[in-house]
């Protein structure tokens, strides 16, 4: 009987080892998160850090989540020898049961990391065509198609000039895909709007983002709304400093940029992926197929709340469109801009795969319709970039922010003094010299009486000095029916 029990225990241990042994190795589960940029970038990595804090609270006692910024990731988003060594050191120091990475740079080396730690599980955001590994899951980042489509529609409903600016980083498939989704949404809402696109030319440089935003606004002063895709929030700060509006990306950028200049943001919600993979490891059911992806229907991507300056009619239209995308009653992949890109060259609708292939081929929608696409060679960073300014940049959180200017009360007008008679000079003391005659004093001019009003109306108060006021933000223009759609 004892031998039988021992065999059962050994068989359970064998099964556990085949599954990696993670689900019963220890409680709480140790989870590592590798980031590519600082947690205060207020974009992609900021969204990850907020998700980590949220999931840590939800799984208190069951999972510990620890992060590290891998500082050796290159500007081109590759993980070379130094980066690989730093990632291995992070995994070794934390002895993580599950390591979740947040950038495309790690996707190319994650299989090699897994070979060093064969009894651990690894997850990476990008989907790549590489040799499958049962302990590695790829591609949870999914696509930002739907939120980008919705922010494009919001921007096109908002603009008064019809000129929209867009800052991207590189001519790379995923970035062009987000740009094309934005263009489709803008074209649906306002076919007369025109896109002006500028590339920063480098990945992960706030100075390059800032310079690209300043450049595009100087090239076209009629741009009144700026959108962007980057790790950093500088494009929205530049828009605020220029007195125009923007849409955000990554997280809720309204929490970073002062006022209401950020109309809405397209957000990643990585907590959905964190829960999915943590639960699988805890339950011993880890699998890398089917590929799990963040999306609007599962809550992995979404819109932030709207700025209070967005008209209620616009909010209702966008939210109705969002509901249709979630329910499947709306198809964002149907547009006159898509004619010629489907298997049927006359069709206005493409599949999601065909839409991805458009971007992978380096194609930007709308070029044939007259959109301005300025890629150039990125931006010249040899010229110093002007620093962020308070109050547009709220991320710096100065210890004592300068107070808003408070207009002082207009002082009461000071009445004119009544001229007094000129006093006679004091005669000089008597000397041997003859005393001069005293000068004749000047007559005192009588004050001129104010004219008596001929009516009974009270005398109007003096005109107060104009109180300095901040430059008002432009309000949305009335909706011309020929521009916009009815959802």
Secondary structure, DSSP 8 states (H G I E B T S, - for coil): -HHHHHHHHHHHHHHHHHTTS-TTT-SSEEEEEEESS-TTSSSHHHHHHHHHHHHHHHTTTTEEEEEEE-TT--TTS---HHHHHHHHHHHHHHT-SEEEE-SHHHHTTHHHHHHHSTTSEEEESS-------TTEEE-TT---HHHHHHHHHHHHHH-SSSEEEEEE--S-HHHHHHHHHHHHHHHHH-TT-EEEEEE--SSS-HHHHHHHHHHHHHH-TT--EEEE-SSS-HHHHHHHHTT-EEEEEES-GGGTBSTT-EEEEEEE-THHHHHHHHHHHHHT-----S-----TTTTSEEE----TTS-HHHHHHHHHHHHHHHHTS--TTB-GGGTTSSSSTT-SB--HHHHHHHHHTT--TTGGGT-EEE-TT---TTS------TTTB-SS--TT-------------------------------SS--------------------SSSS-----------------------TTT----
